[in-house]
Amino acid sequence: MPTTFNTAPDQQAAHLDRPLPLGPSKRPADPADAALWDLAATVCDPEIPVLTLADLGVLRDAYVDGRGAIVVITPTYSGCPAMDAMAEDIVAVLSHAGYEQIRIEKVLRPAWTTDWMSPDGRDKLTEYGIAPPSGDSAPGHHSGPVRLSLSVKCPHCGSLKTREMTRFGSTSCKALWVCSECLEPFDYFKVH
């Protein structure tokens, strides 16, 4: 079963058969494409297994053409170590469903942002004990007053009396925080 992965993810997705949206992706309307999307959307992030790739917003597109199934994913960071595992998991799910020709495209532009995370994904993070990103990303897109960091809500007790212990958590997309109320440490999914 031929499976291909692009080797130049820094290229814009211009080589794809259709353009990617600049914002969060949506499930395709075409029934065959939607069925492919639904399968790819079941794959979970290997670093945060309560989130699917759709919840996380890294699943950018899925469609079927004369060459087979094409799934487009965007990493949360350009060096995200989980991307290969995500791609392999997508291939496993699609192969099991009977797809024979599978192409996984990894694209860096437009860059992923926490704004693409679904509301369900944010809720799942909280239930899992990880504080979801708070606020919008990309301060360069805003005009007006200087933006300040707000308190992060503790996923355990809901208190806003929290503080950052270290900017670097268990993965590069998380920071370690602690709650002054319940005294529990917790991961915070950084805004970017």
Order of alpha helices (4+ residues) and beta strands (2+ residues): beta-alpha-alpha-beta-beta-alpha-beta-alpha-beta-beta-beta-beta
